Amino acid sequence: MSQYALRLPNSLMEHVKKLSRQDRVSMNQFMLSAIAEKASAVATEEYFKSRAARADTAKAMAVLQKIRRLGNLPLPQDELPAPIPAGGRTARRSVRRPGRASRGTGSE
């Protein structure tokens, strides 16, 4: 295992101490977990960027149109926004309507 001397501002060190006590883990374990989370987030972002670069928008839109022709309409909150006009300004803005249930995992 490697070692690395890390300099932290006093305020951050105190915050890490407090949070690691609350999680009932050592400061070392808390920092390892935080670093692993950040590394994973960066790797995930790079993965999605590489996938997006390979995307074929025309094929994706064709699939969505085929689904629509089969009668499977999107739910109101799943519709694509209107295309942006050549001038770059949109006439209407997408606003989340209060009272609409999200399609999350149900754990919110």
C-alpha positions in Angstrom: 0.0 0.0 0.0 1.3 3.5 -0.8 1.5 6.4 1.5 1.0 10.1 0.7 1.4 13.1 3.0 -1.7 15.2 2.6 -1.9 18.9 3.7 -5.4 19.9 4.7 -6.7 23.3 5.9 -7.5 23.2 9.6 -11.2 23.8 8.9 -11.4 20.8 6.5 -9.5 18.6 8.9 -12.0 19.4 11.7 -14.9 18.7 9.4 -13.4 15.3 8.4 -12.9 14.5 12.0 -16.5 15.3 12.8 -17.9 13.4 9.9 -15.7 10.3 10.4 -16.8 10.2 14.0 -20.5 10.4 12.9 -19.9 7.5 10.4 -18.0 5.6 13.1 -15.0 5.0 10.8 -11.4 6.1 11.1 -10.4 9.4 9.4 -8.2 7.3 7.1 -11.1 5.2 6.0 -13.3 8.2 5.6 -10.8 9.9 3.3 -10.2 6.7 1.3 -13.9 6.5 0.7 -14.1 10.1 -0.4 -11.2 9.8 -2.8 -12.7 6.6 -4.2 -16.1 8.3 -4.7 -14.4 11.2 -6.6 -12.3 8.9 -8.7 -15.4 6.9 -9.6 -17.4 10.0 -10.5 -14.6 11.2 -12.8 -14.3 7.8 -14.5 -18.1 7.7 -15.0 -18.1 11.1 -16.6 -15.4 10.1 -19.0 -17.3 6.9 -19.8 -20.5 8.8 -20.7 -18.5 11.4 -22.7 -16.9 8.6 -24.8 -20.3 6.9 -25.3 -21.9 10.3 -26.3 -19.1 10.8 -28.9 -20.1 7.5 -30.5 -23.8 8.3 -30.5 -25.8 8.4 -33.7 -28.6 11.0 -33.0 -30.4 10.1 -36.3 -30.6 6.4 -35.3 -31.8 7.3 -31.8 -34.5 9.6 -33.1 -35.6 6.9 -35.6 -36.1 4.4 -32.8 -38.1 7.0 -30.8 -40.3 7.7 -33.8 -40.9 3.9 -34.3 -41.9 3.6 -30.7 -44.3 6.5 -31.1 -45.8 4.9 -34.3 -46.5 1.8 -32.3 -48.7 3.8 -30.0 -46.3 4.0 -27.1 -46.4 7.7 -26.3 -44.0 9.2 -23.8 -45.3 10.4 -20.4 -45.7 14.2 -20.3 -42.5 14.7 -18.3 -40.5 12.5 -20.7 -41.2 14.4 -23.9 -38.3 16.0 -25.7 -38.1 19.8 -25.6 -38.9 21.8 -28.7 -35.9 22.3 -31.0 -33.9 25.5 -30.5 -34.5 27.9 -33.4 -31.5 29.1 -35.5 -31.3 32.3 -33.4 -30.5 30.3 -30.3 -33.5 31.5 -28.2 -36.5 29.5 -27.2 -40.0 30.9 -27.0 -40.9 28.7 -24.0 -39.0 27.3 -21.2 -39.2 23.9 -19.7 -40.6 24.3 -16.1 -41.1 21.4 -13.7 -44.7 21.4 -12.6 -45.3 21.2 -8.9 -47.2 18.1 -7.8 -45.8 15.8 -10.5 -44.4 12.6 -9.2 -40.9 11.8 -10.3 -40.1 8.5 -11.9 -37.3 7.7 -9.5 -36.7 4.6 -7.5 -39.3 5.5 -4.9 -36.7 6.0 -2.3 -36.8 9.8 -2.5 
